[in-house]
Amino acid sequence: MKNSIAVALLITALSASHIFPQNCVNTSVGFTPLSDLGAALFRGYTGGLYPGGSNSRPQIHEEAGVSLAKQIVPLDANGNYDPVSGKIVMLSIGMSNCNQEFGVFMSQVSASSSVNPKLKLVNGAQGGYHINLIIDSNNVYWANVLSLLSNAGVTSKQVQAVWYKNVDASPADTSFPGYSNGLRLKHKIVLNILKKKFANLRQCFIASRIYAGYATTGLSPEPNSYYSGWAVKWVVEDQISGDTSLTYKGSGSKSPWISWGPYLWADGTAPRSDGLTWNCPGDYNSDGTHPSVNGRTKVANMLMNFFMNDAATMPWFRRNLTIHLTTAPEGFLNLAGNNLSMRDTVRVYLRRIFSPYQTVDSCTGILDSASLTANLNFYNLTNGTYYMQVIHRNSTETWSRSGGEMMTLGGIIDYDMTASAGMAYGNNLILKGTKHCIYSGDVNGDGIIDASDLSAADNDASVFAAGYLRSDVNGDMTADAADLAIIDNNAFNNIQSIVP
């Protein structure tokens, strides 16, 4: 495998040695970057990175990406959760430009103290392997990728995120939208291959080419480099629109969830709205196609900024404290399946263990109805011992066990509050079946379940109120007698929050 990689790199090097210097006079091709085009049209097609001329992911796609990001956890070689020795592998897939840019990005990640220490980057991009080669799942490219993973001490089952960038080499088609549509279909094939070869792959961030107006090779000149952005845009939109070949949910998924990473194209020396330019000769090697060290660093800087700050990457890319909190609101727990009647939001505050118990960080998470677990990420604490204060919309405020928990950035805590009453401060949990639950019924959030909560719920029940209500303490989306019974029982027993 190593020989085949070496041969590919040699071919790329030889081909680059028989070209003319950059065409530095070609400083612009007159196209508007997709991110600046917005709702305006290019030859009849709306710009923007996402549907409707927007540069932001639609809310549903955003929420799905964030949810998947929170499911990315360290895995062992067999793909099993391993918070101690496991790794989160991010893999690059693509051709020479991708290889060069990701290589500099890897150096930046390695030097950063702000990146998740469980993250392992592997550069699977290889010179000479354009998209017409890698759409063949049996091409040696894919065997090379497995070899590169092995050489890095990880396996295909640990790959959970991909940065993907590839195009046709020396394309004959310079039409629009013809070229973009052809590339779009090839991207879909690659995405399907990725999902088959990497069983635990959850997210793929796709890139188009940098500016290629200075190119003196036919590898991927303008206008094809600009058109490659439209291919990415339309692939992402296809998944958002429900293209079944790009299904990413459930056991029948055929693709990872896909999104733009940073958009890399700017019209040469014409500044993009964010100031990005591509300059010759400084940003390019002698062929005007491959980026120089300066050009690679530009891309790497954009990658670092994106992955450090995007909501769909921060939970696994950035150094943080991850808490997998398992808890169950009493009223929501169904005994038959030990599941919740609905998913719901919890907010957790990290508080110091001495008076006045100052808040140092907080996070909102979704309590899963099947696992009873919310995956929470905290970025702002300093290493130390803290209490967790758990807030749910109609349950008593509940703190973690006496003495607090040792917490460190880069660490992972699996905290199962349902395991025993002692997992809560003051043993303030109620046993329901086999699960210790937080008490339900604090409708007005004042820390005690009493007549005022009962009155509020009774008012809602009297008008048959329905929807996402504080008075719906059993999670069936209605306020009725079943909710009143839970509140009344806990009020009778004088249930209230117990805090340090």
LUMTORRO-569406 format. One line per field, with one value per residue (C-alpha): residue number from 1; residue in one letter; z, y, x. Coordinates in steps of 0.2 Angstrom, whole numbers, plus 5000, padded with zeros to 4 digits. Each point is the difference from the previous one (the first is absolute). Layout:
N
romar = (NUM;...)
pamar = (A;...)
Z = (Z;...)
Y = (Y;...)
X = (X;...)
***
This chain:
500
romar = (1;2;3;4;5;6;7;8;9;10;11;12;13;14;15;16;17;18;19;20;21;22;23;24;25;26;27;28;29;30;31;32;33;34;35;36;37;38;39;40;41;42;43;44;45;46;47;48;49;50;51;52;53;54;55;56;57;58;59;60;61;62;63;64;65;66;67;68;69;70;71;72;73;74;75;76;77;78;79;80;81;82;83;84;85;86;87;88;89;90;91;92;93;94;95;96;97;98;99;100;101;102;103;104;105;106;107;108;109;110;111;112;113;114;115;116;117;118;119;120;121;122;123;124;125;126;127;128;129;130;131;132;133;134;135;136;137;138;139;140;141;142;143;144;145;146;147;148;149;150;151;152;153;154;155;156;157;158;159;160;161;162;163;164;165;166;167;168;169;170;171;172;173;174;175;176;177;178;179;180;181;182;183;184;185;186;187;188;189;190;191;192;193;194;195;196;197;198;199;200;201;202;203;204;205;206;207;208;209;210;211;212;213;214;215;216;217;218;219;220;221;222;223;224;225;226;227;228;229;230;231;232;233;234;235;236;237;238;239;240;241;242;243;244;245;246;247;248;249;250;251;252;253;254;255;256;257;258;259;260;261;262;263;264;265;266;267;268;269;270;271;272;273;274;275;276;277;278;279;280;281;282;283;284;285;286;287;288;289;290;291;292;293;294;295;296;297;298;299;300;301;302;303;304;305;306;307;308;309;310;311;312;313;314;315;316;317;318;319;320;321;322;323;324;325;326;327;328;329;330;331;332;333;334;335;336;337;338;339;340;341;342;343;344;345;346;347;348;349;350;351;352;353;354;355;356;357;358;359;360;361;362;363;364;365;366;367;368;369;370;371;372;373;374;375;376;377;378;379;380;381;382;383;384;385;386;387;388;389;390;391;392;393;394;395;396;397;398;399;400;401;402;403;404;405;406;407;408;409;410;411;412;413;414;415;416;417;418;419;420;421;422;423;424;425;426;427;428;429;430;431;432;433;434;435;436;437;438;439;440;441;442;443;444;445;446;447;448;449;450;451;452;453;454;455;456;457;458;459;460;461;462;463;464;465;466;467;468;469;470;471;472;473;474;475;476;477;478;479;480;481;482;483;484;485;486;487;488;489;490;491;492;493;494;495;496;497;498;499;500)
pamar = (M;K;N;S;I;A;V;A;L;L;I;T;A;L;S;A;S;H;I;F;P;Q;N;C;V;N;T;S;V;G;F;T;P;L;S;D;L;G;A;A;L;F;R;G;Y;T;G;G;L;Y;P;G;G;S;N;S;R;P;Q;I;H;E;E;A;G;V;S;L;A;K;Q;I;V;P;L;D;A;N;G;N;Y;D;P;V;S;G;K;I;V;M;L;S;I;G;M;S;N;C;N;Q;E;F;G;V;F;M;S;Q;V;S;A;S;S;S;V;N;P;K;L;K;L;V;N;G;A;Q;G;G;Y;H;I;N;L;I;I;D;S;N;N;V;Y;W;A;N;V;L;S;L;L;S;N;A;G;V;T;S;K;Q;V;Q;A;V;W;Y;K;N;V;D;A;S;P;A;D;T;S;F;P;G;Y;S;N;G;L;R;L;K;H;K;I;V;L;N;I;L;K;K;K;F;A;N;L;R;Q;C;F;I;A;S;R;I;Y;A;G;Y;A;T;T;G;L;S;P;E;P;N;S;Y;Y;S;G;W;A;V;K;W;V;V;E;D;Q;I;S;G;D;T;S;L;T;Y;K;G;S;G;S;K;S;P;W;I;S;W;G;P;Y;L;W;A;D;G;T;A;P;R;S;D;G;L;T;W;N;C;P;G;D;Y;N;S;D;G;T;H;P;S;V;N;G;R;T;K;V;A;N;M;L;M;N;F;F;M;N;D;A;A;T;M;P;W;F;R;R;N;L;T;I;H;L;T;T;A;P;E;G;F;L;N;L;A;G;N;N;L;S;M;R;D;T;V;R;V;Y;L;R;R;I;F;S;P;Y;Q;T;V;D;S;C;T;G;I;L;D;S;A;S;L;T;A;N;L;N;F;Y;N;L;T;N;G;T;Y;Y;M;Q;V;I;H;R;N;S;T;E;T;W;S;R;S;G;G;E;M;M;T;L;G;G;I;I;D;Y;D;M;T;A;S;A;G;M;A;Y;G;N;N;L;I;L;K;G;T;K;H;C;I;Y;S;G;D;V;N;G;D;G;I;I;D;A;S;D;L;S;A;A;D;N;D;A;S;V;F;A;A;G;Y;L;R;S;D;V;N;G;D;M;T;A;D;A;A;D;L;A;I;I;D;N;N;A;F;N;N;I;Q;S;I;V;P)
Z = (5000;5004;4983;4991;5010;4996;4981;5000;5009;4987;4986;5007;5002;4983;4992;5009;4994;4982;5001;4997;5013;5008;4989;5013;4988;5001;5017;4998;4990;5004;5010;5017;5014;5005;5017;4994;4986;5013;4992;4984;4984;4991;4983;5007;5016;5017;5010;5018;5008;5005;4994;4997;4998;5018;5007;5015;5002;5001;5018;4998;4992;5013;5014;4992;4998;5018;5007;4990;5006;5018;4996;4994;5014;5002;4992;5002;4985;4999;5000;5018;5012;5010;5009;5007;4985;4985;4986;4989;4983;4987;4983;4984;4983;4984;4988;5001;5005;5014;5006;5000;5009;5013;5003;5006;5010;5009;5005;5007;5010;5007;5006;5008;5018;4996;4990;5008;5005;4995;4982;4987;4983;4985;4983;4988;4985;4987;4985;4983;5006;4992;5002;4984;5009;5017;4995;4997;5017;4995;4995;5009;5007;5013;5005;5002;5012;5011;5000;5005;5014;5006;4999;5011;5013;4997;4990;4988;5015;5009;4985;5005;4990;4982;4991;4982;4985;4982;4982;4982;4994;4983;4997;4982;5005;5004;4999;5013;5008;4991;5008;5017;4998;4995;5014;5012;4995;5003;5017;5005;4995;5011;5014;4998;5000;5015;5010;4995;5004;5016;5011;5013;4989;5005;4992;4984;4996;4982;4991;4983;4992;5003;4986;4984;4989;5001;4994;4986;5001;4995;5017;5006;4992;5000;4997;5007;5017;5002;4993;5013;5014;4991;5000;5019;5003;4990;5009;5017;4994;4994;5017;5008;4988;5004;4986;5005;4993;5014;5014;5016;5013;5007;4996;4981;4999;4984;5003;5015;5004;4989;5001;4993;5009;4997;4982;4992;4983;4998;4983;5000;5007;5001;5019;5005;5013;5014;4992;4993;4984;4990;4994;4988;5002;5019;5002;4987;4994;4983;4991;5006;5006;5016;5015;5007;5018;5002;4990;5010;5016;4995;4997;5017;5009;4993;5005;5017;5002;4994;5010;5016;4999;4990;5011;4990;5004;5017;5010;4993;4993;5014;5017;5012;5015;4993;5012;4996;5012;5003;5009;4999;5005;5010;4990;4984;5004;4992;5011;4986;4989;5013;4987;5000;4993;4990;4997;5010;5004;5016;5005;5011;5009;5007;5017;5013;5015;5013;5004;4991;4987;4985;4983;4989;4984;4993;4986;4993;4994;4993;5012;4988;5003;4997;5009;5013;4996;4995;4993;5007;4995;5011;4994;5013;5016;5008;5007;5017;5010;4996;5003;4986;5002;4989;4994;4991;4995;5013;5012;5016;4999;5004;5004;4998;5015;5015;4998;4981;4985;4994;4983;4987;4983;4988;5011;4999;5015;4999;5014;5002;5012;4998;5008;5018;5011;5006;4983;5005;5013;5016;4991;4993;4987;4999;4995;4986;4994;4999;4997;5013;4992;5003;5008;4988;5003;5004;4987;5005;5003;5018;5007;5009;4994;5008;4998;4988;4988;5002;4996;4984;4994;5004;4991;4984;5002;5002;4982;4993;4996;4989;4993;5008;5017;5017;5007;4990;5012;4992;4983;4990;4994;5009;5018;5008;5015;4998;5002;5015;5009;4999;5006;5014;5006;5001;5008;5013;5004;5001;4986;4997;4993;5012;4996;5009)
Y = (5000;5012;4997;5005;5016;5004;4997;5012;5013;4998;5001;5017;5007;4995;5007;5017;5001;5002;5015;5018;5014;5007;5011;5014;5013;4990;5009;4998;4990;5011;4988;5004;4988;4989;5007;5018;4996;4997;5000;5008;4989;4992;4995;4997;4991;5008;5002;4997;4985;4993;5001;5017;5009;4998;4996;4992;4982;4998;4998;4982;4995;5010;4992;4983;5004;5006;4984;4989;5010;4996;4982;5000;4992;4991;4983;4985;4990;4990;5016;4998;5015;5002;5016;4996;4994;5002;5012;5012;4998;5014;4995;5010;4993;5007;5005;5009;5017;4992;4990;5016;5011;4987;4997;5017;5000;4984;5010;5014;4987;4991;5017;5006;4997;5005;4984;4984;4989;4985;5006;4991;5007;4989;5007;4988;5012;4994;5009;4994;4992;5011;4997;4989;4987;5000;4998;4982;4992;4987;5013;4998;5017;4993;4986;5014;5009;4985;4998;5018;4997;4985;5009;5013;4987;5001;4991;5003;4997;5016;5012;5011;5016;5003;5016;4996;5010;4993;5005;4993;5001;5009;5001;5001;5008;5018;5003;5006;4992;4985;4998;5004;4987;4986;5004;5000;4982;4994;5008;4990;4984;5004;5004;4983;4992;5009;4994;4982;5000;5010;4992;5014;5015;5013;5016;5005;5018;5004;5013;5006;5007;5015;5013;4993;5015;4999;4982;4995;4981;4993;4991;5011;5017;5014;5000;4982;5005;5012;4988;4987;5011;4998;4981;5000;5012;4989;4984;5008;5007;4982;4993;5014;4997;4982;4991;4982;4996;5011;4994;5002;4994;4983;4982;5003;5015;5002;5016;5010;5016;5013;5018;5013;5003;5016;5007;5002;5009;5019;5009;5002;5016;5007;5000;4989;5008;4992;5006;4984;5002;4988;5008;4995;4995;5000;4988;4987;4988;5002;4991;5013;4986;4993;5012;5005;4999;5017;4994;4984;5010;5011;4985;4992;5016;5000;4981;5004;5014;4990;4984;5010;5010;4991;4994;4983;4997;5008;4986;4988;5011;5013;4995;5000;4990;4988;4994;4986;5003;4987;5006;4997;5012;4989;5004;4997;4982;4986;4984;4988;5005;5010;5014;5018;5006;5013;5008;5015;5014;5001;5014;4996;5012;4997;5008;5001;4989;5014;5015;5009;4986;5011;4994;4998;4992;4994;4989;4996;4982;4989;4985;4985;4991;4983;5001;5013;5009;5018;5003;5016;5010;5013;5011;5014;4991;4999;4983;4997;4992;5006;4996;4997;5009;4992;5010;4993;5010;4992;4990;5005;5008;4985;5001;4986;4991;5007;5005;5004;4992;5003;5007;5004;5007;4986;4988;4990;4996;4987;5005;4989;5009;4985;4987;5005;5013;5004;5007;5016;5012;4996;4984;5010;4987;4989;4982;4995;4982;4998;5018;5014;5015;5019;5005;5007;5014;5016;5009;5018;4996;5007;4985;4992;4990;5007;5007;5013;4987;4991;5015;5005;4982;5000;5016;4993;4983;5009;5008;4984;5008;4991;5002;5002;5006;5001;4992;4985;4990;4983;5005;4996;5018;5003;5007;4988;4989;4989;5016;5006;4983;5000;5018;4997;4985;5009;5015;4989;4993;5018;4997;5014;5003;4995;5011;5003)
X = (5000;5014;5008;4983;4999;5018;4997;4985;5010;5014;4988;4994;5017;5006;4984;5003;5018;4995;4989;5002;5000;4984;4989;5001;4992;4983;4995;4981;4987;4986;4990;4992;5004;4985;5000;4999;4988;4986;4982;5007;5001;5015;4993;4983;5005;4999;5016;5004;5007;4983;4983;4991;5017;5004;5018;4993;4993;4981;4995;4995;5016;5010;4991;5004;5018;5002;4991;5012;5015;4995;4999;5018;5010;5017;4999;5012;5007;4984;4989;4994;4999;5016;5001;5018;5010;4988;5003;4989;5007;4998;5006;5003;4994;5006;5014;5016;4994;4990;5015;5011;4987;4995;5018;5003;4983;5007;5015;4989;4989;5015;5007;4984;4995;4982;4996;4992;5015;4989;5000;5012;5002;5005;5004;4992;5001;5012;5008;4994;4984;4987;4981;4999;5011;4993;4982;5006;4999;5013;5013;5016;4997;4988;5013;5013;4988;4998;5019;5002;4988;5009;5017;4992;4995;4981;4987;4986;4987;5007;4997;4986;5003;5007;5006;4997;5007;5001;4997;5003;5017;5002;4981;4994;4983;5001;4981;4989;4990;5006;5017;4993;4986;5012;5011;4985;4996;5017;5001;4984;5009;5015;4988;4992;5017;5006;4985;5003;5018;4999;4986;5000;5002;4988;5005;5008;5005;5002;5012;5001;5016;5010;5002;5008;5002;5019;5000;5012;4994;4984;4997;4986;5001;4987;4985;5000;5006;4987;4987;5006;4992;4983;5002;5003;4985;4988;5006;4997;4983;4995;5003;4990;4986;4999;5009;4999;5017;5007;4990;5010;4988;4996;5007;4997;5011;5010;5010;5007;4991;5008;5004;5011;5016;5008;4997;5017;4997;5003;5002;5019;5006;4982;4996;4986;4988;5010;5016;5006;5011;5011;5016;5014;5013;5000;4986;5004;5013;5008;4985;4988;4989;5007;5001;5017;5004;4991;4985;4999;5001;4985;4990;5006;4995;4983;4998;5006;4988;4985;5003;5004;4984;4986;4986;5001;5018;5004;4994;5013;5014;5002;5008;4985;4993;4987;4987;4989;4986;4987;4984;4981;4986;4989;4984;5008;5007;4990;5002;4997;5015;5010;4999;4993;4984;5009;5017;5002;5012;5011;5012;5015;5010;5017;5002;5014;4999;5002;4988;4993;5002;5004;4995;5015;4992;4984;4993;4983;4998;4986;4995;4998;4984;5008;5017;4994;5017;5004;5017;5007;5016;5008;5014;5003;5004;5017;5005;4993;4985;4982;4982;4988;4984;4986;4986;4985;4984;4988;5011;5009;5017;5012;5018;5013;5006;5009;5018;4999;5009;5018;4999;5014;4999;5003;4992;4984;4988;4986;4988;4985;4988;4988;5011;4997;4993;5018;5004;4990;5003;4990;4995;4986;4993;4985;5001;4989;5002;5019;5004;5003;4991;5000;4983;4987;4988;5009;4990;5004;5019;5000;5009;4985;4985;4985;4983;5006;5006;4984;4990;5009;4998;4982;4997;5008;4990;4984;5002;5007;5016;5012;5018;5017;4994;5008;4984;5003;5010;4997;5006;4984;4998;4984;4996;4987;4996;5016;5011;4990;5002;5019;5000;4988;5010;5016;4992;4992;5018;5007;5013;5012;5017;5015;5015;5017)
***
